Amino acid sequence: MSGDRFRLEVKERERLGSPESRRLRKQGFVPGVLYGRTSTRAIVIEERALRAALNTDSGLHAVLDVVVDGQSTAHASILKDYQRDPIRGHVAHVDLQEVRLDQPIQAAVQLHVIGTEDSPGVREGGVMSQPTTAINVEALPMEIPESIEVDVSSMEMGDTLRLEDVAAMEGVTFLDDPHETVIATVSAPMREEELEAAIEELAGEVEEGEEVPEVAEEAAEEGAEDEPGEPGEPTTDEA
């Protein structure tokens, strides 16, 4: 469960715009917006302080006691959204949302599957897939879980694990469709002839003179390069 609270000091921004945001980032600050219950403020946060605030056991769901420079009032807030620099990967902008601790909020929570290697279906050579990596929940701000672990160690070949199969959590309401939300499946690996047939079918749908989609070309290359006993590398998704 969540439960961490972190004091986060911020300053109001007087100058806005992309050039100013770039200047702040070069100086080690992260621009952002604080959405209050009665007003909205453009703010700036020291990058190290923000990283420490979001590095607690509650992760991105920590409750932040935001204090604006020059004021003494703490605004209980959560991380509403954030953007990362596409090249360097660090947080480039944040949106903070002020909340009431006695009223439930909604949030997206990551799903972590555990026990894959112990699954009978996987032991028999099956392929474990996880179509859903996060679900929407509702709970009090201090009760939002950082993540939800789902045990798949008992899944047999051909099994499908849905949200309705996940044990309920006290104080937490799952908002997604319990039956339609598929969390994990174990399926038999596609044989080489089935892969080739799928590629041929896809290529046949391409109009004459049009290039075969890149995904088909990649699949064909992988099928040609993988030798028996040397499967291709598995593929794998910022509250």
Secondary structure, 3 states (H helix, E strand, C coil): CCCCEEEEEEEECCCCCHHHHHHHHHCCEEEEEEECCCCEEEEEEEHHHHHHHCCCCCHHHCEEEEEECCCCCEEEEEEEEEEECCCCCCEEEEEEEECCCCCCEEEEEEEEEECHHHCHHHHCCCEEECCCCEEEEEECHHHCCCEEEEECCCCCCCCEEEHHHCCCECCEEECCCCCCCEEEEEECCCCHHHHHHHHHHHHHCCCCCCCCCHHHHHHHHHHHHCCCCCCCCCCCCCC
